[in-house]
Amino acid sequence: MALKPEPTAPFHSVQYALRVLESVSQHGDGVTDAQISRETGLPTGHLASLLLTLRREGYVEQVSDGAYVIGASLLLLGSGAARRQALEG
């Protein structure tokens, strides 16, 4: 899942944030920043800034052992999609 953005892609930060969220969501028990970095190919400095922003917005949470898990904002997005599918069902 390492990032390979196109040279002309205008929204790299959005792509990077989405890859981070995908990585975190694949690890139900939490995932370390080092593991996220390996999975996404993001340098740790850039990753730290993204994780801080995602934490502030509630999309990820950092648990007591330092690992990251999905946050309430991401759960809310997912539940909205599930609700819509049920209505269209």
N, CA, C and O of each residue as an XYZ file, in Angstrom:
356
protein
N       0.826     -1.184      0.000
C       0.000      0.000      0.000
C       0.876      1.256      0.000
O       0.386      2.343      0.306
N       2.134      1.126     -0.331
C       2.997      2.305     -0.366
C       2.489      3.294     -1.408
O       1.941      2.913     -2.442
N       2.682      4.546     -1.113
C       2.167      5.603     -1.979
C       3.006      5.762     -3.230
O       4.236      5.743     -3.187
N       2.312      5.919     -4.344
C       2.966      6.208     -5.615
C       2.146      7.283     -6.309
O       1.505      7.010     -7.323
N       2.157      8.510     -5.774
C       1.331      9.557     -6.377
C       1.833      9.935     -7.758
O       3.025      9.862     -8.057
N       0.896     10.334     -8.580
C       1.257     10.823     -9.903
C       1.933     12.183     -9.742
O       1.554     12.957     -8.863
N       2.931     12.486    -10.578
C       3.645     13.758    -10.453
C       2.735     14.980    -10.547
O       3.055     16.030     -9.991
N       1.626     14.859    -11.229
C       0.744     16.010    -11.404
C      -0.421     16.026    -10.423
O      -1.257     16.928    -10.479
N      -0.493     15.052     -9.532
C      -1.608     14.993     -8.589
C      -1.579     16.214     -7.679
O      -0.574     16.449     -7.008
N      -2.662     17.005     -7.636
C      -2.656     18.255     -6.889
C      -2.898     18.107     -5.388
O      -2.640     19.045     -4.633
N      -3.373     16.982     -4.950
C      -3.781     16.870     -3.556
C      -3.066     15.724     -2.850
O      -3.708     14.808     -2.335
N      -1.760     15.775     -2.828
C      -0.974     14.710     -2.219
C      -1.314     14.527     -0.748
O      -1.402     13.390     -0.284
N      -1.505     15.600     -0.006
C      -1.790     15.476      1.424
C      -3.076     14.708      1.670
O      -3.172     13.939      2.626
N      -4.061     14.912      0.812
C      -5.315     14.166      0.946
C      -5.059     12.690      0.673
O      -5.547     11.829      1.405
N      -4.307     12.399     -0.360
C      -3.962     11.006     -0.659
C      -3.237     10.373      0.519
O      -3.547      9.249      0.915
N      -2.285     11.084      1.071
C      -1.510     10.557      2.185
C      -2.405     10.299      3.397
O      -2.296      9.255      4.039
N      -3.276     11.236      3.705
C      -4.172     11.070      4.851
C      -5.079      9.861      4.653
O      -5.322      9.106      5.595
N      -5.577      9.676      3.442
C      -6.434      8.522      3.167
C      -5.663      7.218      3.313
O      -6.206      6.247      3.840
N      -4.413      7.168      2.861
C      -3.605      5.958      3.029
C      -3.372      5.671      4.513
O      -3.388      4.513      4.930
N      -3.158      6.715      5.308
C      -2.971      6.534      6.750
C      -4.244      5.962      7.366
O      -4.183      5.024      8.160
N      -5.391      6.521      7.003
C      -6.663      6.020      7.536
C      -6.900      4.572      7.120
O      -7.392      3.775      7.919
N      -6.558      4.225      5.890
C      -6.693      2.839      5.441
C      -5.813      1.918      6.276
O      -6.243      0.836      6.675
N      -4.594      2.342      6.537
C      -3.674      1.540      7.331
C      -4.206      1.337      8.742
O      -4.229      0.214      9.246
N      -4.629      2.411      9.373
C      -5.138      2.319     10.746
C      -6.372      1.428     10.793
O      -6.521      0.625     11.715
N      -7.250      1.558      9.819
C      -8.501      0.795      9.845
C      -8.279     -0.702      9.647
O      -9.148     -1.500     10.000
N      -7.151     -1.093      9.099
C      -6.851     -2.511      8.891
C      -6.303     -3.189     10.137
O      -6.102     -4.404     10.141
N      -6.063     -2.431     11.179
C      -5.481     -2.977     12.408
C      -6.427     -2.699     13.576
O      -6.321     -1.665     14.234
N      -7.341     -3.614     13.826
C      -8.346     -3.415     14.863
C      -7.776     -3.206     16.257
O      -8.370     -2.502     17.073
N      -6.627     -3.814     16.534
C      -6.017     -3.688     17.860
C      -5.069     -2.506     17.960
O      -4.445     -2.296     18.999
N      -4.957     -1.735     16.889
C      -4.063     -0.585     16.883
C      -2.811     -0.859     16.074
O      -2.428     -2.008     15.853
N      -2.188      0.212     15.641
C      -0.991      0.119     14.813
C      -0.052      1.262     15.190
O      -0.497      2.381     15.444
N       1.222      0.979     15.223
C       2.203      2.002     15.589
C       2.492      2.920     14.406
O       2.220      2.589     13.252
N       3.045      4.070     14.726
C       3.421      4.993     13.661
C       4.501      4.383     12.764
O       4.527      4.638     11.560
N       5.391      3.579     13.352
C       6.433      2.931     12.548
C       5.815      1.973     11.529
O       6.252      1.915     10.379
N       4.804      1.225     11.953
C       4.134      0.296     11.042
C       3.371      1.055      9.956
O       3.390      0.665      8.788
N       2.701      2.138     10.344
C       1.988      2.960      9.353
C       2.982      3.496      8.323
O       2.700      3.503      7.125
N       4.128      3.937      8.789
C       5.158      4.458      7.891
C       5.611      3.386      6.910
O       5.765      3.657      5.719
N       5.825      2.167      7.405
C       6.238      1.066      6.523
C       5.151      0.754      5.496
O       5.446      0.533      4.321
N       3.905      0.735      5.938
C       2.803      0.364      5.048
C       2.502      1.433      3.998
O       2.113      1.109      2.876
N       2.677      2.680      4.353
C       2.322      3.767      3.440
C       3.510      4.324      2.676
O       3.338      4.952      1.631
N       4.711      4.101      3.187
C       5.898      4.670      2.566
C       6.129      6.126      2.933
O       7.005      6.778      2.364
N       5.352      6.640      3.879
C       5.509      8.041      4.295
C       6.673      8.192      5.257
O       6.855      7.348      6.134
N       7.464      9.244      5.115
C       8.516      9.524      6.089
C       7.888      9.850      7.445
O       6.798     10.419      7.510
N       8.576      9.490      8.516
C       8.010      9.654      9.855
C       7.679     11.105     10.185
O       6.697     11.356     10.885
N       8.458     12.059      9.710
C       8.167     13.466      9.992
C       6.853     13.912      9.387
O       6.059     14.587     10.042
N       6.621     13.539      8.148
C       5.362     13.887      7.474
C       4.204     13.137      8.125
O       3.120     13.690      8.316
N       4.445     11.883      8.458
C       3.416     11.062      9.089
C       3.007     11.645     10.437
O       1.823     11.652     10.772
N       3.961     12.129     11.207
C       3.650     12.702     12.520
C       2.694     13.881     12.386
O       1.762     14.017     13.178
N       2.917     14.723     11.400
C       2.021     15.865     11.176
C       0.630     15.408     10.775
O      -0.366     15.946     11.260
N       0.554     14.426      9.899
C      -0.747     13.904      9.480
C      -1.494     13.280     10.649
O      -2.689     13.518     10.827
N      -0.790     12.480     11.446
C      -1.436     11.836     12.589
C      -1.938     12.862     13.593
O      -3.013     12.691     14.169
N      -1.176     13.918     13.807
C      -1.609     14.975     14.719
C      -2.902     15.615     14.219
O      -3.832     15.826     14.997
N      -2.960     15.919     12.942
C      -4.168     16.511     12.364
C      -5.340     15.544     12.454
O      -6.443     15.940     12.831
N      -5.112     14.289     12.115
C      -6.186     13.294     12.173
C      -6.668     13.078     13.604
O      -7.854     12.835     13.827
N      -5.762     13.164     14.573
C      -6.168     13.066     15.988
C      -7.010     14.265     16.385
O      -8.051     14.105     17.022
N      -6.578     15.459     16.020
C      -7.330     16.674     16.370
C      -8.747     16.636     15.814
O      -9.682     17.117     16.454
N      -8.905     16.066     14.626
C     -10.209     16.008     13.967
C     -11.028     14.790     14.388
O     -12.183     14.649     13.987
N     -10.439     13.918     15.190
C     -11.168     12.761     15.705
C     -11.205     11.554     14.788
O     -11.976     10.625     15.030
N     -10.383     11.542     13.729
C     -10.392     10.414     12.796
C      -9.543      9.248     13.280
O      -9.797      8.103     12.908
N      -8.548      9.522     14.098
C      -7.782      8.470     14.766
C      -7.628      8.863     16.229
O      -7.732     10.033     16.599
N      -7.376      7.848     17.047
C      -7.082      8.067     18.464
C      -5.797      7.327     18.784
O      -5.492      6.291     18.194
N      -5.048      7.880     19.730
C      -3.837      7.205     20.176
C      -4.133      6.582     21.531
O      -4.520      7.280     22.468
N      -3.951      5.272     21.636
C      -4.251      4.559     22.874
C      -3.029      4.548     23.780
O      -1.955      5.013     23.400
N      -3.207      4.012     24.986
C      -2.185      4.128     26.025
C      -0.822      3.558     25.632
O       0.202      4.051     26.105
N      -0.785      2.541     24.787
C       0.515      1.981     24.395
C       1.149      2.718     23.211
O       2.197      2.311     22.710
N       0.503      3.811     22.766
C       1.042      4.619     21.682
C       0.534      4.243     20.304
O       0.794      4.950     19.330
N      -0.189      3.134     20.214
C      -0.732      2.705     18.924
C      -1.914      3.584     18.535
O      -2.517      4.255     19.372
N      -2.224      3.564     17.258
C      -3.346      4.344     16.730
C      -4.492      3.418     16.352
O      -4.285      2.335     15.803
N      -5.702      3.867     16.656
C      -6.928      3.156     16.299
C      -7.864      4.155     15.630
O      -7.666      5.366     15.730
N      -8.881      3.641     14.950
C      -9.823      4.555     14.306
C     -10.583      5.342     15.369
O     -10.856      4.838     16.459
N     -10.918      6.577     15.035
C     -11.595      7.464     15.961
C     -13.072      7.624     15.647
O     -13.580      7.080     14.665
N     -13.747      8.376     16.496
C     -15.190      8.562     16.397
C     -15.610      9.210     15.078
O     -16.646      8.848     14.520
N     -14.833     10.148     14.578
C     -15.201     10.815     13.321
C     -15.196      9.840     12.147
O     -16.057      9.913     11.270
N     -14.234      8.937     12.135
C     -14.181      7.942     11.065
C     -15.330      6.950     11.202
O     -15.917      6.534     10.203
N     -15.651      6.573     12.431
C     -16.791      5.685     12.660
C     -18.087      6.339     12.202
O     -18.959      5.680     11.636
N     -18.207      7.629     12.449
C     -19.401      8.361     12.030
C     -19.535      8.363     10.507
O     -20.632      8.177      9.979
N     -18.435      8.572      9.810
C     -18.467      8.517      8.343
C     -18.907      7.140      7.860
O     -19.729      7.024      6.950
N     -18.363      6.121      8.465
C     -18.714      4.758      8.074
C     -20.164      4.426      8.349
O     -20.812      3.755      7.546
N     -20.679      4.889      9.473
C     -22.075      4.591      9.799
C     -23.016      5.327      8.857
O     -24.097      4.825      8.550
N     -22.626      6.496      8.401
C     -23.439      7.225      7.433
C     -23.528      6.476      6.118
O     -24.590      6.426      5.497
N     -22.424      5.896      5.692
C     -22.419      5.118      4.451
C     -23.266      3.864      4.607
O     -24.001      3.495      3.691
N     -23.172      3.208      5.754
C     -23.971      2.005      5.995
C     -25.456      2.333      6.010
O     -26.269      1.579      5.476
N     -25.808      3.454      6.617
C     -27.213      3.883      6.659
C     -27.741      4.128      5.249
O     -28.854      3.729      4.908
N     -26.936      4.779      4.454
C     -27.349      5.076      3.079
C     -27.554      3.792      2.284
O     -28.524      3.670      1.536
N     -26.646      2.838      2.446
C     -26.785      1.561      1.747
C     -28.057      0.846      2.176
O     -28.748      0.254      1.347
N     -28.369      0.896      3.461
C     -29.576      0.242      3.966
C     -30.826      0.873      3.368
O     -31.785      0.173      3.042
N     -30.815      2.188      3.224
C     -31.969      2.881      2.656
C     -32.133      2.581      1.169
O     -33.251      2.476      0.665
N     -31.008      2.446      0.476
C     -31.058      2.171     -0.958
C     -31.301      0.693     -1.240
O     -31.736      0.315     -2.328
N     -31.008     -0.142     -0.227
C     -31.014     -1.569     -0.264
C     -31.990     -2.289     -1.009
O     -31.972     -3.520     -1.023
